[in-house]
Amino acid sequence: MAPIISRNTETITFSLPPPQAQLLRQAAKEEERTVSELLREAIRLYMEEREWRVEERMQRRSRQVDTDETEAK
């Protein structure tokens, strides 16, 4: 008997235009991966980039505050 593997995931449903869905399925097939794997990777990369943009924005604001304070002296 096969071992029971518990999934530590949550199912999320969303829609795509049919041409985009077909491209996604084709990419998954070509890479021998599941659509879920591709979407998880895409979301992970997006979240990493988003975090980088937030940090970059905060650094830019901090530099601007420092510049403003220096100019005010």
PyRosetta script that sets phi, psi and omega in degrees:
from pyrosetta import init, pose_from_sequence

init()
pose = pose_from_sequence("MAPIISRNTETITFSLPPPQAQLLRQAAKEEERTVSELLREAIRLYMEEREWRVEERMQRRSRQVDTDETEAK")
pose.set_psi(1, 135.8)
pose.set_omega(1, -178.9)
pose.set_phi(2, -71.1)
pose.set_psi(2, 143.9)
pose.set_omega(2, 178.0)
pose.set_phi(3, -67.1)
pose.set_psi(3, 149.5)
pose.set_omega(3, 177.0)
pose.set_phi(4, -83.2)
pose.set_psi(4, 125.5)
pose.set_omega(4, -179.8)
pose.set_phi(5, -107.9)
pose.set_psi(5, 119.5)
pose.set_omega(5, 178.9)
pose.set_phi(6, -83.3)
pose.set_psi(6, 139.7)
pose.set_omega(6, 178.8)
pose.set_phi(7, -91.9)
pose.set_psi(7, 131.9)
pose.set_omega(7, 176.4)
pose.set_phi(8, -107.8)
pose.set_psi(8, 55.7)
pose.set_omega(8, -178.0)
pose.set_phi(9, -136.2)
pose.set_psi(9, 166.5)
pose.set_omega(9, 175.6)
pose.set_phi(10, -124.2)
pose.set_psi(10, 136.2)
pose.set_omega(10, 179.2)
pose.set_phi(11, -85.3)
pose.set_psi(11, 128.7)
pose.set_omega(11, 177.5)
pose.set_phi(12, -125.0)
pose.set_psi(12, 131.7)
pose.set_omega(12, -179.9)
pose.set_phi(13, -108.2)
pose.set_psi(13, 134.7)
pose.set_omega(13, 174.6)
pose.set_phi(14, -148.8)
pose.set_psi(14, 168.6)
pose.set_omega(14, -175.4)
pose.set_phi(15, -113.8)
pose.set_psi(15, 152.6)
pose.set_omega(15, 175.6)
pose.set_phi(16, -132.7)
pose.set_psi(16, 151.2)
pose.set_omega(16, 171.0)
pose.set_phi(17, -61.0)
pose.set_psi(17, 142.7)
pose.set_omega(17, -177.1)
pose.set_phi(18, -49.7)
pose.set_psi(18, -43.3)
pose.set_omega(18, 179.6)
pose.set_phi(19, -62.2)
pose.set_psi(19, -37.9)
pose.set_omega(19, 179.4)
pose.set_phi(20, -69.3)
pose.set_psi(20, -39.7)
pose.set_omega(20, 177.5)
pose.set_phi(21, -62.0)
pose.set_psi(21, -41.2)
pose.set_omega(21, 179.2)
pose.set_phi(22, -64.8)
pose.set_psi(22, -42.3)
pose.set_omega(22, 177.1)
pose.set_phi(23, -61.2)
pose.set_psi(23, -39.2)
pose.set_omega(23, 179.0)
pose.set_phi(24, -64.8)
pose.set_psi(24, -46.9)
pose.set_omega(24, 178.3)
pose.set_phi(25, -61.7)
pose.set_psi(25, -40.0)
pose.set_omega(25, 179.8)
pose.set_phi(26, -65.5)
pose.set_psi(26, -43.1)
pose.set_omega(26, 178.1)
pose.set_phi(27, -61.6)
pose.set_psi(27, -42.6)
pose.set_omega(27, 179.1)
pose.set_phi(28, -61.5)
pose.set_psi(28, -43.0)
pose.set_omega(28, 179.5)
pose.set_phi(29, -63.5)
pose.set_psi(29, -45.5)
pose.set_omega(29, -179.2)
pose.set_phi(30, -63.6)
pose.set_psi(30, -34.2)
pose.set_omega(30, -178.6)
pose.set_phi(31, -91.8)
pose.set_psi(31, 1.3)
pose.set_omega(31, -178.4)
pose.set_phi(32, 52.6)
pose.set_psi(32, 47.8)
pose.set_omega(32, 178.4)
pose.set_phi(33, -131.6)
pose.set_psi(33, 167.9)
pose.set_omega(33, 176.4)
pose.set_phi(34, -87.4)
pose.set_psi(34, 159.8)
pose.set_omega(34, 175.6)
pose.set_phi(35, -59.6)
pose.set_psi(35, -40.0)
pose.set_omega(35, 178.9)
pose.set_phi(36, -59.7)
pose.set_psi(36, -41.8)
pose.set_omega(36, 178.8)
pose.set_phi(37, -61.1)
pose.set_psi(37, -44.8)
pose.set_omega(37, -179.9)
pose.set_phi(38, -63.5)
pose.set_psi(38, -42.4)
pose.set_omega(38, -180.0)
pose.set_phi(39, -67.2)
pose.set_psi(39, -40.0)
pose.set_omega(39, 176.8)
pose.set_phi(40, -60.6)
pose.set_psi(40, -42.8)
pose.set_omega(40, 178.9)
pose.set_phi(41, -65.2)
pose.set_psi(41, -43.4)
pose.set_omega(41, -179.9)
pose.set_phi(42, -61.8)
pose.set_psi(42, -42.7)
pose.set_omega(42, -179.6)
pose.set_phi(43, -68.1)
pose.set_psi(43, -41.0)
pose.set_omega(43, 177.5)
pose.set_phi(44, -59.8)
pose.set_psi(44, -45.8)
pose.set_omega(44, 179.6)
pose.set_phi(45, -64.1)
pose.set_psi(45, -40.9)
pose.set_omega(45, 178.2)
pose.set_phi(46, -61.6)
pose.set_psi(46, -46.2)
pose.set_omega(46, -178.0)
pose.set_phi(47, -64.9)
pose.set_psi(47, -38.1)
pose.set_omega(47, 176.0)
pose.set_phi(48, -62.7)
pose.set_psi(48, -44.6)
pose.set_omega(48, 179.7)
pose.set_phi(49, -66.2)
pose.set_psi(49, -39.9)
pose.set_omega(49, 178.7)
pose.set_phi(50, -61.7)
pose.set_psi(50, -44.5)
pose.set_omega(50, 178.2)
pose.set_phi(51, -61.3)
pose.set_psi(51, -41.3)
pose.set_omega(51, 178.9)
pose.set_phi(52, -62.3)
pose.set_psi(52, -43.2)
pose.set_omega(52, -180.0)
pose.set_phi(53, -63.7)
pose.set_psi(53, -40.1)
pose.set_omega(53, 178.6)
pose.set_phi(54, -63.4)
pose.set_psi(54, -46.4)
pose.set_omega(54, 178.8)
pose.set_phi(55, -62.1)
pose.set_psi(55, -41.6)
pose.set_omega(55, 179.5)
pose.set_phi(56, -62.3)
pose.set_psi(56, -43.1)
pose.set_omega(56, 179.2)
pose.set_phi(57, -63.0)
pose.set_psi(57, -42.0)
pose.set_omega(57, 179.6)
pose.set_phi(58, -65.0)
pose.set_psi(58, -40.4)
pose.set_omega(58, 178.3)
pose.set_phi(59, -65.1)
pose.set_psi(59, -40.8)
pose.set_omega(59, 179.2)
pose.set_phi(60, -62.3)
pose.set_psi(60, -43.7)
pose.set_omega(60, 178.1)
pose.set_phi(61, -63.3)
pose.set_psi(61, -41.2)
pose.set_omega(61, 179.9)
pose.set_phi(62, -63.4)
pose.set_psi(62, -42.5)
pose.set_omega(62, 178.0)
pose.set_phi(63, -63.8)
pose.set_psi(63, -38.6)
pose.set_omega(63, -179.8)
pose.set_phi(64, -66.1)
pose.set_psi(64, -41.3)
pose.set_omega(64, 177.8)
pose.set_phi(65, -62.2)
pose.set_psi(65, -44.2)
pose.set_omega(65, 179.0)
pose.set_phi(66, -60.4)
pose.set_psi(66, -43.8)
pose.set_omega(66, 179.7)
pose.set_phi(67, -63.5)
pose.set_psi(67, -44.9)
pose.set_omega(67, -179.8)
pose.set_phi(68, -62.0)
pose.set_psi(68, -42.1)
pose.set_omega(68, 179.9)
pose.set_phi(69, -66.1)
pose.set_psi(69, -39.1)
pose.set_omega(69, 179.2)
pose.set_phi(70, -65.9)
pose.set_psi(70, -42.6)
pose.set_omega(70, -179.9)
pose.set_phi(71, -68.0)
pose.set_psi(71, -28.1)
pose.set_omega(71, -178.6)
pose.set_phi(72, -75.4)
pose.set_psi(72, -17.0)
pose.set_omega(72, -177.6)
pose.set_phi(73, -79.0)
pose.dump_pdb("model.pdb")
